């Protein structure tokens, strides 16, 4: 894709997201990952909303298979796309499905200068963890396979719905947590936190490294959504999703 088309592509994607509409863009012509993230950043700027954190998609093998990704990708979460304790969510066109995931809130900027990125340093940098349901989808009427098209299209992120804050949880034990999900007409969907890169905190570590490679850093108060710990769920208007994260609490959402 020619450099001169980046701004136009980003503006079309932003308008499509803002107005819940699908567009006709040849995102398969994007040449590189860097170009894809450049377009995503320009589209986020065009939206004009404050960034609330980052969402990861494809952090588990099953999610990558379902979405046609070869590796995890990420996107900024704009303010309009982060909700807490929301009971009803209106599905826009282009929705692919929902993923049950963890969200962490950063206690401090991470990493500090010369600070190593590890499970231990990440645990020190986060302040809280909540269960969440992430909605993923496309802004293009045609589905394009591959990482670059997904990255440019806001990393496939649509919205993040977080559950309520619960009592303090042992972060080191999160990697063994079972997650049980009820989806209307499908009972007994389950997953384990270890499917997210071995431990949900590893997703935060991966994101910190990915941002660092682009000269960025996680900031105090940023929300990090880790990506699916169960399979990606196909959802439709009228369905109810409820996920039990054990000691971490529950999160639920009704789609309309």
Secondary structure by P-SEA (a helix, b strand, c coil): ccccaaaaaaaaaaaaaaacccccccccccccaaaaaaaaaaaaaaacccccbbbbccccaaaaaaacccbbbbbbbccccccccccbbbbcccccbbbbbbbbbbccccccccccccaaaaaaaccccccbbbbbbbccccccccaaaaaaacccccbbbbccccccccccccccbbbbbbcccccccccccccccccaaaaaaaaaaaaaaacccccccbbbbbccccccccccccbbbbbbccccbbbbbbcc
